Amino acid sequence: MSDLSDKVVPEDVFEGYGGEKESLYSYSALMGIFSLIFALFLLLSRLTGRPIPERIEARDIALLGMAAHKMSMVGSQDAIMSPLRAPVTEIQKKESPKKVDEQPRGEGLRRSIGELLTCKFCLGVWLASFLTYGLVLVPRLTRLIAALFAVVTVSDYLHQSYKILMKKA
């Protein structure tokens, strides 16, 4: 019969998961922050007496979805937001006056935050969450902000449609 003390316990719980570039501790920290923000939202909801809605209307889902889409594009790619990403990213090239291509830099939490801020899909989850929390806590302000970004989204699609039509003409 073998003794438990004979078993070798890995020093690192993530040992053997992947290569040297994996930032699992940093990802865990970001998951913790995300969860903490959600817990704070729930607490604030309770303290302010704003109950979690049983359901969210389809029009709010569409509005927040369009806003989260545009906000994540602006946050992850627009040149104007570069100063916010610069501490955790490095520019690869400026694709246009509006859009830049950046890569995460550094190691650990710095790199993980850089990955979050350069991934429109990853950033979209965080922004959609914040917009949804805002819909519960401050619905009028949240709808106003979401409407602004939704209008910009519609404007962008109209610009692209116009551009395509002019090429065909």
C-alpha positions in Angstrom: 0.0 0.0 0.0 1.5 3.3 -0.9 1.7 6.2 1.5 0.3 9.6 0.5 3.6 11.2 1.3 5.1 9.1 -1.6 2.9 11.0 -4.1 4.6 13.9 -5.8 2.4 17.0 -5.9 3.2 19.5 -8.7 4.5 22.8 -7.4 2.3 24.7 -9.8 -1.4 23.8 -10.3 -1.1 24.9 -14.0 2.1 22.9 -14.6 1.9 21.0 -17.9 -1.0 23.0 -19.3 0.9 24.9 -22.0 3.9 26.7 -23.1 5.9 29.5 -21.4 3.6 32.2 -22.8 0.5 31.1 -21.0 -0.7 33.6 -18.5 -3.1 31.5 -16.5 -2.5 33.2 -13.2 -3.1 36.6 -14.9 -6.2 35.2 -16.6 -7.3 34.0 -13.1 -6.8 37.5 -11.7 -8.9 39.0 -14.5 -11.6 36.4 -13.9 -11.5 37.3 -10.3 -11.8 41.0 -11.1 -14.7 40.3 -13.5 -16.5 38.3 -10.8 -15.8 40.9 -8.1 -17.4 43.6 -10.3 -20.4 41.3 -10.8 -20.7 40.8 -7.0 -20.4 44.6 -6.5 -23.2 45.1 -9.0 -25.4 42.6 -7.2 -24.7 44.3 -3.9 -25.3 47.8 -5.3 -28.5 46.5 -6.9 -29.7 45.3 -3.5 -28.6 48.4 -1.6 -30.3 50.8 -4.0 -33.4 48.7 -4.2 -33.1 48.2 -7.9 -34.1 44.6 -8.5 -32.6 42.4 -11.1 -35.3 42.2 -13.9 -37.0 38.9 -14.6 -36.3 39.5 -18.3 -34.7 42.1 -20.5 -36.8 43.4 -23.4 -35.6 42.6 -26.9 -35.2 46.2 -27.8 -32.8 46.7 -24.9 -30.9 43.6 -26.0 -30.6 45.0 -29.5 -29.6 48.4 -28.3 -27.0 47.2 -25.8 -25.7 44.7 -28.4 -25.1 47.3 -31.0 -23.5 49.6 -28.4 -21.3 46.8 -27.1 -20.3 46.0 -30.6 -19.2 49.5 -31.4 -17.7 50.2 -28.0 -15.5 47.0 -28.3 -14.4 48.0 -31.8 -13.5 51.5 -30.7 -11.8 50.3 -27.5 -9.8 47.6 -29.2 -8.8 49.1 -32.5 -9.4 52.9 -32.9 -6.3 55.0 -32.9 -8.0 57.6 -30.6 -8.0 55.0 -27.8 -4.3 54.1 -28.3 -3.2 56.1 -25.2 -5.4 53.8 -23.0 -3.9 50.6 -24.6 -0.3 51.9 -24.9 0.9 50.7 -21.4 0.0 47.1 -22.3 0.4 47.0 -26.1 2.8 47.8 -28.8 1.8 49.1 -32.2 2.4 46.9 -35.2 1.2 49.3 -37.8 -1.2 52.1 -38.3 -3.7 50.7 -40.8 -5.5 54.0 -41.4 -5.9 57.3 -39.5 -8.7 55.5 -37.6 -7.4 52.0 -37.1 -4.3 50.6 -35.6 -3.0 47.0 -35.3 -1.5 46.4 -31.8 -0.1 43.4 -30.0 0.0 42.7 -26.3 3.3 43.3 -24.6 5.1 42.3 -21.5 4.4 39.4 -19.3 1.8 38.3 -16.7 -1.0 40.6 -15.9 0.3 43.3 -18.2 0.2 41.0 -21.2 -3.2 39.6 -20.2 -4.7 43.1 -20.0 -3.1 43.8 -23.4 -4.8 40.7 -24.8 -8.1 41.8 -23.3 -7.8 45.3 -24.8 -6.8 44.2 -28.3 -9.5 41.5 -28.7 -12.8 43.0 -29.7 -14.6 39.8 -28.7 -13.0 39.7 -25.2 -13.6 43.4 -24.6 -17.2 43.0 -25.9 -18.0 40.6 -23.0 -16.8 43.1 -20.4 -18.5 46.0 -22.1 -21.8 44.1 -22.6 -21.7 43.2 -18.9 -21.1 46.8 -17.8 -23.9 48.0 -20.1 -26.3 45.4 -18.7 -25.4 46.3 -15.1 -26.0 50.0 -16.1 -29.4 49.1 -17.5 -30.4 47.9 -14.0 -28.7 50.6 -12.0 -29.0 53.7 -14.1 -31.3 52.8 -17.1 -31.8 56.3 -18.5 -28.1 57.1 -18.6 -27.2 53.6 -20.0 -29.8 53.8 -22.7 -28.5 57.3 -23.7 -24.9 56.1 -23.9 -25.9 52.9 -25.7 -28.1 54.9 -28.1 -25.1 57.1 -29.0 -22.9 54.1 -29.8 -25.8 52.4 -31.7 -26.3 55.5 -33.8 -22.5 55.5 -34.6 -22.8 51.8 -35.6 -25.7 52.6 -38.0 -23.7 55.5 -39.4 -20.7 53.3 -40.0 -22.8 50.8 -41.8 -24.3 53.5 -44.0 -20.8 54.8 -44.8 -19.7 51.3 -45.8 -22.8 50.8 -47.9 -22.3 54.2 -49.6 -18.7 53.3 -50.3 -19.7 49.9 -51.9 -22.5 51.6 -54.0 -20.0 54.2 -55.3 -17.6 51.5 -56.3 -20.3 49.7 -58.3 -21.5 53.0 -59.9 
